Amino acid sequence: MMKKLLCFLCPMLLAACDLQAQSITAGKHSRVETVYGTVEGYQDGNIFTFKGIQYAKAERFMPPQDPDKFQGVRQCKVYGPQAPQNENLRWNSRNSQTDYGFGNQFVVEPMDEKECLVLNVWTPSITDGRRRPVFVWIHGGGYSGGSGHDLPCYEGRALAEAGDIVVVNLNHRLNILGYTDLTALGGMSPRIALFGKFGK
């Protein structure tokens, strides 16, 4: 009976493994020229992935500015820092056995106020010249927590492949650093008084 079961299951398991196997490569074929410089991601099967691309820079309580241009090739293969936030929702002894704790066990990005303005991109191609729909997703979290890779399901590879679309998600400033409005204080410079409107 066991032999029959193995003879039946082995081909199915091998076929499933073959379907799931995806090569991951990186190099010149996974580089893209941006207006700020060249970024290198990686190719995961049929999908090109770029993680942690800086889209802006900002000083505390100031509107975001364009990022600095750079020379050479910038590696964009891992998720960038997330905005500073309360760590009570991260994996710890109190929430480790909850659904949220299960998802957050995979979140390893550091928190960094100045470096958190980053985005991630998944696309079926970077060379075929096709104009694809772009799906931009901004994480939840009540404007005070979360990141573009807060949970494993936020990863955009499967959606990009299934829909033949470009998927983008991002990190942005949160809480007091992103949404405070100082206009009621009066006498503030316009740049500071309006920073809350540019917090994303």
N, C-alpha and C positions, 0 to 999 in steps of 0.2 A: 504493500500500500504506500509506504514511504517513497519507494523508487518511482512509482507512478506520479505521486504528488510532485516530487522533485523534477521529473521529466516535464511535467506540465508547467511548473512555476519558473524554472530556470530560463527558458526562452523569453518568457514575459518580462522577467527582471532584467535580462540583458538588453532587451529592446527598450525598456524604460530608461535604463542607464544611458543607452546610446542617444535617446531623444533628449535627455537632460544635459548631456555633455556639451559644454560650450567652451570654446577656446577664448582666452583673454590675452590680448597682445597690446603692446604699446610701442611707440617709436615715431618716426617721421610721418608715418601714415595716419597717426592720430593727433596731429598738430593742426591748430587753426590760428590764423592771423586775426587779431582783434585790433581796434583802433588804439589800444594801449600797449600791445605787444603780443608775442606768440605764446599760446597756452598748449600744453600737451596733456591729453586725457588718456583713455585707453579704449580699446574695442572689445566689447563683451559679446561674443557671438556676432549678431548682426547690428548691434547697437553701439554707437560711440557715446562714451560717458565722460563728462567733465565735471569735477566736483571742487567746490571751494573757490570759484572764480570771484575775485573782488569786483564789485560793481560800483562801489562808492567808498569814500572815506569821510570821517566826521569827527570833530572835536566835541567834547561834552556840551550839550545844550545848544549846539550850533547846527545849521542846516547841512545836509550832506553835500559833498563836492565830488567832482569826477576823481577817480583814482589816478595815481601817478602813472605815467608811462614807464615802461621798463625795457631793458635790453635783454637779449638772450631768450631762453625758453623757460617759462614758468610751469612747474609741475602742478597739475590740477587733477589729482587722482584720489584724494581723500576729502571727506567733508570738512569744511572750515569751522572756525569757532562759532559758538552760539552766543546770543546776547546774555549779559548778566541777568540772573533770575533766582528766585527762591529755590533752594536745593531740597526742600521738603518733599517735592514730588518726584525727585530722582530715586533711583533704586537705593533702598535702605531697609533696615530691619522692620520698620513699621509698614511699608507697602510692598515688600518683596514678593509676597504671595498674592498679589492682586493682578488684575488684567493690566493695569497701568505699569506695575512693577515688572511684569513679564516683558512688556514692550520696551521699557526703558533699560533693561539689562544690556541692550545693544548700543546705547548712546554713550559714546566715549569722547565726544568733542569737548574741548575746554571752553570755558566762558571767557570772553575777551571783549571789552567795551569798544575798542577802536578797530578790531579786526573782524567784527561779526557781520559786516555788510557784504555777504557772499551769496552766490547762487550756484545751483547745480543744473546741469543740462544733460538730457538724454535725447539722441537723435538717430534715425536710421541711416543717415548718410551725411558726409561733410563735403562731398565732391560731385554729386550728381546734378546739382543746380536746380533741383525741384523745389518749388515753393510749397511747404507743408504748413498745415495749421499749427499754431503754437499754443499749448495749454500751459498757462501759468497758475500755479497753485501756491497759496499762502497759508501757512499752518495756522491752526487755532491755538487757543490758550488764554483767552480773555485779555489779550493785549499785555499779558504779564509773564507768560511762560511759553515754552515750546521752541521748536526749531524745525528747519526743513528736513531733518532726519530724526525727529523725535521718536518715531515708531518705524519698524521695518517696512510697513505697508506704504510709507511715504516715498519709498524708492521708486523712481519713474521708469525703470527699464521695461517692465512688462507692458505698461500702457503705451509707451513709444513704439514698441514692436507690434502690438495688437492693432493699434489705430493708425500706424504709419504717420505719426505726428511727432513734433518736438515737444518734450515735456521739460518744464522749468519749475523748480521750487527754490525757495530762498530763506535766508535768515534776515531779520531786521531788528532795529532797536526796539526794546520793550519797556513797559512800565514807565517809571518817572523819566528815564533817559530818552524815551521815544514819544511820550504823549503828554508831557506837562505843558500847560499853556500859561506863560508868565505875563500875558497882556494886562491882567488885573493889577499887577504891581505898579504899573505906570512908570514913566521915565526910563523905560528900558530901550535900548537901541532896537531898531526894527529887526535886525538880524537875530537878536536873542528873543525878542517878544514873539516872533513868528516861528521859532524853531519847532514848536509842537506840531505845526502843520506839515513839516517836512520830515517827521520822525521815521517814516518807513524806509 
